[in-house]
């Protein structure tokens, strides 16, 4: 069995792969090199084959997460390293990630510095995701959405069924590892400007990432999302009741509605928490 598998999900990344793959092959001659061609219309597959990479092809584009899952299923290595095929990630940073696994961590993530963000808006959004994830998990998370990571294959495959087909797979796998008590390390890196055009669509993906914010909480600990909302309804209902009681000496329908909403939201959160516990239940 190969010890190390390098996996690159790629869609129309021929220009970047032409220089990136030879660097990876020179730096890690014994590693298994896998390029997942996610429905490319350029020479991505041909360039990968010429560089000696194993190519896994999707006949149509299924998404970045789907490509990651295909690569993980095809890999034979005990350790998987995922990196973008657009030239942003430096192969020389990979040994630093692997060193963290040698220290006992199950996953090591390349945490991008502030100068690595593609735009101010995306940098602010990532900071928001990091803060929310840190609140939910109780762990400091410098970079929730980084796609550059090294992970033990057996651990990673435990959560393949949870991973979405889109761009939010790093969020899901990070939360899953923390939820199951698997140690995660963060290694500071600098990501270069990508080669070629980004596949992210600002408006569409912006709305999708907004939904990720709620998914983060419900994926890890739903009560941390539902309880504050429930408490808010309860305080509003109590405040409304005290006001109407002192002013009119009566209990209004609005107070009843708000207090009922508080109970319902809390119970939904409690049920969601139990479902989450079952989702992450593992044998042994």
Secondary structure, 3 states (H helix, E strand, C coil): CCCEEEEEEECCCHHHHHHHHHHHHHHCCCCEEEEEEECCCCCHHHHHHHCCCEEEEECCCCCHHHHHHHHHHHCCCCEEEECCCCCCCCHHHHHHHHHHHHCCCCEEEEEECHHHCCCHHHHHHHHHHHHHHHHHHCCCCCCCCCCCEEEEHHHHHCCHHHCCCCCCHHHHHHHHHHHCCCCEEEEEECCCCCCCCCCCCHHHHHHHHHHHHHHHHHHHCCHHHHHHHHHHHHHHHHHHHHHHHHHHCCCCHHHHHHHHHHHHHHHHHHHHHHHHHHHCCCCC
